[in-house]
């Protein structure tokens, strides 16, 4: 255990020294940490001995997703969303469900050994996108703001929307359906897990932000201690909801939305979330090491043509066709639709979902997690390498089209 800790945090320290430089290149942090995990794992130097089935690693994965859900939801600029909500609204309300349905159909055609619930689990695990892998796109000021904000809001909210779907499908795939019918089970999850998650997340966020404002007004806190409330609030929301029989992920998602909405100024929100975003980055990078060390080695042995075909289709047709349909009638050009369809990288949420599903010990669990692993691996490489050059090309095309319109 101590050797693992020493290796992990020593590499984290080294990476932090050059992180700023690497962010200016196509080599994203996810690529570096996944490659390091693979090189230091059983297939490489064997410095890391991580077991993906270990309870501690599942806890790490769950806390990582909880923190990411909280900070993503809290970071969402609701004012911009109100002014330019058409693109993210269509991507979330039309594109996301169609992506899941199309993913279910393709999985049913490719995988004979999977039932419809398992196919739905696979499609749901791979539906969320990860803006961190396409950071060069969502932070590039040359890319039109509606497209940047649309992709950013989509990636920030779609993992939270997929959480209840995943929980219901896991319950349907497990033994709980023996005692309860499918409809009763779905209602149970909506009423108990989602309901408790909503109440706990919103309640703790409102109480926490009120207490923080009170402490600031009376000067009871300090600059150092002001960095911790967001992390503590996210983890408290997650653990409290889980302890009460609800969904900790829903609690973090709703709590983040409530906390972000209560922040009076953008600067105040940034200060509130700074430490939480840093902790989320560290947890996320360690999860990428887990992917490289404990998952890729197993995924390599289980690679099949069905897995490879689904991974490629998941990053292309299963993502791009729903986006094209969702954005019909918005006035966006074909280039814009293709650009947004391509930049739907799969990342942290899919990895965490896969670890949770693998831990559930389902009959087709290995096939599901192997497919997710290879999809994420291909996404890390393809989207990481193409983000900067394609964003630059797209920005030049948009500028050229705007210049032509002005001359006319």
Secondary structure, 3 states (H helix, E strand, C coil): CHHHHHHHHHHHHHHHHHHHHHCCCCCCHHHHHHHHHHHHCCCCCCCCCCCCCCHHHHHHHHHHHHHHHHHHHHHCCHHHHHHCCHHHHHHHHHHHHHHHHHHHHHHHHHCCCCCHHHHHHHHHHCCCCCHHHHHHHHCCCCCCHHHHHHHHHHHHHHHHHHHHHHHHHHHHHCCHHHHCCHHHHHHHHHHHHHHHHHHHHHHHHHHHHHHHHHHHHHCCCCCCHHHCHHHHHHHHHHHHHHHCCCCHHHHHHHHHHHHHHHCCCHHHHHHHHHHHHHHHHHHHHHHHHHHHHHHHHHHHHCCCHHHHHHHHHHHCHHHHHHHHHHCCCCCCCHHHHHHHHHCCCCCHHHHHHHHHHHHCCCCCHHHHHHHHHHHHHHHHHHHHHHHHHHHHHHHHHHHHHHHHHHHC
